[in-house]
Amino acid sequence: MASHNKTKETRASVDRYLARIGDEGRRRECEILAKLMARATKRPPRMWGSSIVGFGSYHYRYDSGREGDMCLVGFSSRKGDISVYGLRAAASHERLTAKLGRHKAAKGCLYIRTLADVDLEVLEKLVSDAAAARKREDLG
């Protein structure tokens, strides 16, 4: 039996989510990141689950039978960092993350402590490339 993604697009307010970020500096950075990602993807921000601001969507299906829908790219304000999701989809991922600036990476996401640590032009290109690659996969 196929399992489905628990994180789904919701009708929750992105503005309300951002307004609830207690640290004013982090809130401003998330607002900037939301604008950057909307510009790069040409899609409006939507809430995915209770804490991911996502842009666009694609359908995935794994060999295991698991399938679902997920945002092309997105981010979430976490306790220590801003987690950015979906960037590994870009063919340019390794080249661009080498130019990005200070960040940490894990299997599925990139962690940024503050936007001042990264080159925002490189981040925007990475977001744009990743969203385009996911969309191509979805159509293919």
Buried (B, 14 or more C-beta within 10 A) or exposed (E): EEEEEEBEBEEBEBEEBBEEBEEEEBBEBBBEBBEBBBEBBEBEBBBBBEBBBBBBBBEEEEEEEEEBBBBBBBBBBEEEBBBBBBBBBBEBBEEBBEBBBEBEBEEEBBBBBEBEEBBBEBBBBBBBBBBBBBBEEBEE
